[in-house]
Amino acid sequence: MCNERHRNFSIGKFNLYSETRGKNRFRFFGDSVKRLFIQAIVPIVLLRKDGPIAAIVASDPYASGFAGLVLKHVLKTKLIVEVNGDYHTTEPAQGLVKRRLMKRILKMTLLGCDGIKVLNKDQQEFYKQRFPQKPIFKFPDFVASRYFESLESHQGDYLLSVGFPFELKGMDLLILAFRSIAARHPQIHLRIMGYCPAREMVRYRKLAGNEERIKFLAPGWIEDVGEQMRGCYALVNAARSEAMGRVMLEAMSCRKPIVTTRTNGANECVEDGKTGLLCNVADMEDLAKKLDLLLEAPVLAKLMGQAGYERLQRRFSEDNYKKGFTVMLQSVLQEG
């Protein structure tokens, strides 16, 4: 799904196909039909003439997973489903009908796949219990760590938070926490980067009040994120739920310390007291306390940033991703 319709649009060695997203009240169902067409019907037409397909990798267990299930049976191939969210602990949608439908699709795609890729230990344990007959592969999503490593970084005078949607990423809690400590750190600013609908943004600007040191930045491409990341004092992630947190690995690539909530993703990425500081989820006071602690210790912040970079090289680098992905494919393809 995209803002524009594309047919065979070349991007490097790849061809992009896309459909525009719906804009009416039946958007979910309309988008689902379009998505199924793009992800299942188009590949069937294009790929059947190209010979056998080794494997299909679906980027989520819902629409992409369902389309992958169709492709698996039509193309007589293997299917791997990526679970890129903590769907076992959070509701997939707000509406009752949509929520029930998505839960059924998730169960159906995971029962029908040949392998499940997860991001954190909590996911791994849950899906092992729920689908004991399925091979589970745990490794992080790809992060362009080499690009962020190449940036010339320095310890700046602002905290940075990057994410979407703002509610899930806890931007409201972060704003309140920053305002509670702002007087004690008059030299420090807060920058919040990401997409937020205009109506919702009104709420966050009200929370920011008259604090001139809180700045909202428009979403951008990787270069825009990198420009903000390389000069921040620390990355702050106040998410209410996070399966991995790609932005945390980007920060580690720039040797930045991280203050984050104890989500499953943060527990996987951040070593509390070594590469960053963990605080309780949805606890504004605890978040403010940890921000205070880090801002009062710039030398410690630098040491944590370096330790985070070293941890990234050991566990979350581009090479680690390629190894994990290769092992996953080889394992699934060798079955049978």
N, C-alpha and C positions, 0 to 999 in steps of 0.2 A: 504494500500500500504506500502511496506517495502523494505529493501535492500535484503531480502532473502524470499524465498517461504516457508511458514509454513502450515502444515496441522495438526490440533488438537494438537498444542504445548501447554503444560500445563504451566500456570503462576498462582500459587496459586489456587484459586477456579475456574479460568477461562481457557477457551481453545481459543487459538489464531489461526486465519486463515489469511493468507496474500498472496499477489501476488507481484512479483518484478515490479519495475517501468520501463517504457520504456526508451530507449536510442536513438531512431532515431527521425527524424523530424516529424513523426506522433505520437509522444509520447502522446500528449493530448488525441487523439482519442483512441489510444491503451490502455492507462491507464484507460480511462473512461469505456471501455468494460470490462477490468479486474476488475475494482472497482465494476461495476454493478454485475459481476459474484460473487465476494466475498461477497458483501453486500446484495444481493437479492437472487440469485439462491441458493447459499450454505445454507443460513438460511432457505429457503423454504424447502429444502430437509431434513435438520437436525431437524427443529422445528415442522413441521406438525405432526410428530408422537408423540410429547411430550404433546399434548393437547393444550388448548387455551392459547394464549399469551396476557398478559394484555395490553402491550403498546410497541410501537417502539419509541425510541428516536434517532433522526438523529442529528449528530454533526455539520452539516452545511446544508444550503438550496439548495446546488447544487448537486453534485454526491451522497452524502449520503442522501440528501433529496429526490432525485428521486428514489433511491433504497428503501427508507422508504415508499414512495408512493406505489410502487409495492407490498411491504410486507403488507402494510395496507389492500389492496384490496384482496390479495391472502389469508392472514391469518385471515381476518375479525377482525381487531383490531383497536386500536387507534394509532394516529401518532402525536408526538411532534417534532417540528423542532427547533433546536437551531440556532440562528443567532449570530455567534461569531465574526463578523466583521462589521464595519460601511459601509456595502455595499450600503446603501442609499446615501452616500456622496462620495464614491470612485468607480472608474470603476473596475469591477471584473477581467478584462483581458485587454491586449494590442491590440490584433488582433480584427478587426471589426467583423468577423464571429463568433469567439469564444465569444466575448463580448455579441453579440446579443443572442447567444444560451444560455449563462449562465443567462442572464436576464430573458429569457422566462422560463427556468427551475426554477429559483427562484420564479417567479410569480405563476407557476403551483404548486409547492410543498407547498407554503404558502396558496394558495387557497384550496388545498386538505387536509391540516393537521387539527388536532383537537386542537392544541395549539401552541403558538409561545413563545419561551424563548429568552429574550434579556438581554443585559448586562448594558445598561445605559439609562438615561432618554430621550436622544435625539432619540435613537432607538425606545423606548417605544411610544413616541408621534407620530413618523412617521408611525409605523406599525398600531397603533390604527386608524389613519386617512385612511390609505391605505386598511386595512382589519378590518373594524369596527365590523364584525360579529365574529371575532376570539378572544378567550381569550389570553391575553398577560401576561406573567410572567417575572418579572425583578428581577434577583439576580445574583451575580457574579459566575463565574466558580469556580470549586474546586481548592483550593490552600492548599498544605500541610503545613499549618501554624504551626502546632504543632512541626514538624521537625525543622523548622527554629527557633522557639522559644527555642528549646532545645540547640541551639548552644551558646557557650560562646562568646559573641560579645565584641568588643572594638573599639574605635575611632582611625582608622588608618590614614595613610598618603597618601591615594589615593582615587580618585573618581572612581566609577565603573559604567559601562554601559553594559547591557546584552540584546541581541536581535538578531533577524533575520527577514527579510533581512536588510542589512545595510542601503540601500537607504531609505526604509520605516521608519526605526528607527532613521534616521537623524544623523548617525554616522559622516558624512562629516561636518555637522554643529557643532557637538560637538567637533571635532578635531580642527576646526578653532577657536571656542570659547575658548577652553583650551589654544591654542597657544597664543591667544591675552592677556591672563591674566597670563601666566606661569611665566613671569619675576617677577610679584608681589607676587607670592607664590612659591618660589624656593623649598620648602620642599614637595609640593604636586605633586603626579603622577596621570596619567590617565590610567585605564585599561579598555579595550574594549573586551568583551567576546561574542563569537557567531560564527556561521558558515558563511563564505564568500567564494565564488568560487575564485580560484587562480587568474583568470584574473581580477576580480573586486578588489581583495585585492591590486593589483598593484596601483590602483588609491588612495586607502586610505593610503597606505604607502607613496605615494608621497605627499599627503596632510599633513601627519605627519612630513615630511621633516627630518631634523636632530635632532628633539626633542627626546632625549633619554628617556624622562620621559613618553612617550606614548608607551604603551605595548599592543600588540594584543594577546589575549588568545584563544586557541582552544575551541570549544564547549564541554560541558561535561554533566554528569548526575547531579542529584539533589545535591549529595554530593559535586561535584565540584563547583557548583554555590554557595552552602552554605558556602564553605570555603572562597570564594572571598567576599561574602556578609557580613560575620560576622566581617571582619576586615576593611571594607571600611569607609571612612569619611562620604560619602553620595552616594546615588544612583542618577544617572542622566539619564533621559529618554527624548531624543530630538525628539521623534517620530513625523512624519508628519501626521499620523493617528493612532489612538489607541482606540479600542472599550472598553477594560478593562485595560489591562496591568498587567498580573499575576506577573511579576517581581516586580512591585510596592508593591503588597501585601506581597511578600516575604521579601522585604526590611522593611516594616512596622513590620513584625514579628520579625525581628532582631533589632528593635528599631533604624532604620536608617532614617534620614531626606531625602526628595526627592526633586530634582529640575527637573521639567518636563514641557513640552509644554502643552498648553491649549487644549488638545484633549478631546473628550467625555469621554474617560476612565479616564483621569487624573482629570477632573472635578468631576467625581463620587467618586474617591478614595482619592484625596488630598485636604485638606483644606488650601487654600493659606494663608501663614503667620502663620499657626498654626502647621501643620504637614509637611510642605514643602513650596516651592516657585514655582509659575507658571510663565511661560514666553510665549510670543507669538509664534505661530507655524511658523517654517521656518525663525525665526528672530535670527540670530547669535549674534547680538549685545545685544539683550535683554537676551539671554541665558548667555552670558559672564557676564553681569551685575549681574544676579541672582547668578551665581557661585561665583563671587567676594564677594557678600554680605554674603553668607553662609560661605565661607572660612575665612572671617574676624571675624566670631563670633562662635567659637567652643562651647561655653556654650549654645548659642541659638540653634545650631545644635543638641546638646544632648536633649534639651527640646523638640524640634520638633520631634525627634526620639521617645521619650517617649509618646508624644501626639499621634503620628501615631500608636504606638502599642495599645494604649487604644482605638483608633478609630477602629482598626482592630477587637478587641475583641467585640466591640458593633455591628459591621455591616458585617464584612467579614471573620469571623472565620469558621472553619470546621463545627461547629454546626449550624451556620447560613446557610451554604450551604445545609446541610442535611435537615433543616427545610424547606427551599425554595423548594428543589427538592421534598420532600414529599408532601407539599401542592399542588404543580403543578400536580403531579401524581393523587392525590386524587380528585382534581377538574376536571381533564379531564376524569377520569374514572367514576365519578358520573354523568357526562353529558349523558343523555339517559339511 
